[in-house]
Amino acid sequence: MTSLNEQIAQLKILPVIAVDKAEDILPLGKVLAENGLPAAEITFRSDAAAEAIRLLREAQPDMLIGAGTVLNREQVLAAKEAGASFVVSPGFNPNTVRACQELGMPIIPGINNPSTIEAALEMGLTTVKFFPAEASGGVKMIKALLGPFGQLTIMPTGGIGVNNIKDYLAIPGVIACGGSWMVDKKLVNAGNWDEIARLTREAVALVQ
């Protein structure tokens, strides 16, 4: 079975999605899958998250579906029950990590400094999200952190788009980037699936 890291590394981009209406995930997931990006990190920034994960899992059983912006044990449980395959958190919360480990749910916690990296390593985690990437020093900061922490596998997220994603992916240790530009909430709310399809194809071509 392909590991989570291998799946993410093959895609190179993990679409970070926030939906106001859970049912919007169905056409959105279809567009992503049909245009070369069969993955979604559905964030708990809205009340529709758990239902959106459930709907997408039913409609696209082979899609890589994660739950993002997971802040506590309750959201971990909701994500697992809805059918998420993994969890992404904005920061490093030991309680959230323990909840995931107890449930056998992979977690990619957010870090942006040496102290949180050491806390993650202490709990056996070597795959982390560098967040917010651009605001935290971007490419230069990641390269600096990989000096003492060369065992890390990193997924930068935050402020990444067509103009800088290749700079991040060129760093050894970076397996993929989280991004939302191809699934912009305004486009989703407007039902502009053609534009989302175009942006998705453009993104996929860019990282090949």
Secondary structure as GFF3:
##gff-version 3
##sequence-region A 1 208
A	DSSP	alpha_helix	4	11	.	.	.	ID=ss1
A	DSSP	beta_strand	13	17	.	.	.	ID=ss2
A	DSSP	three_ten_helix	22	24	.	.	.	ID=ss3
A	DSSP	alpha_helix	25	34	.	.	.	ID=ss4
A	DSSP	beta_strand	39	43	.	.	.	ID=ss5
A	DSSP	alpha_helix	49	59	.	.	.	ID=ss6
A	DSSP	beta_strand	64	68	.	.	.	ID=ss7
A	DSSP	alpha_helix	73	82	.	.	.	ID=ss8
A	DSSP	beta_strand	86	88	.	.	.	ID=ss9
A	DSSP	alpha_helix	94	103	.	.	.	ID=ss10
A	DSSP	beta_strand	107	108	.	.	.	ID=ss11
A	DSSP	beta_strand	110	111	.	.	.	ID=ss12
A	DSSP	alpha_helix	114	122	.	.	.	ID=ss13
A	DSSP	beta_strand	127	130	.	.	.	ID=ss14
A	DSSP	three_ten_helix	134	136	.	.	.	ID=ss15
A	DSSP	alpha_helix	138	146	.	.	.	ID=ss16
A	DSSP	beta_strand	153	156	.	.	.	ID=ss17
A	DSSP	alpha_helix	165	169	.	.	.	ID=ss18
A	DSSP	beta_strand	177	179	.	.	.	ID=ss19
A	DSSP	three_ten_helix	181	183	.	.	.	ID=ss20
A	DSSP	alpha_helix	185	190	.	.	.	ID=ss21
A	DSSP	alpha_helix	193	206	.	.	.	ID=ss22
###
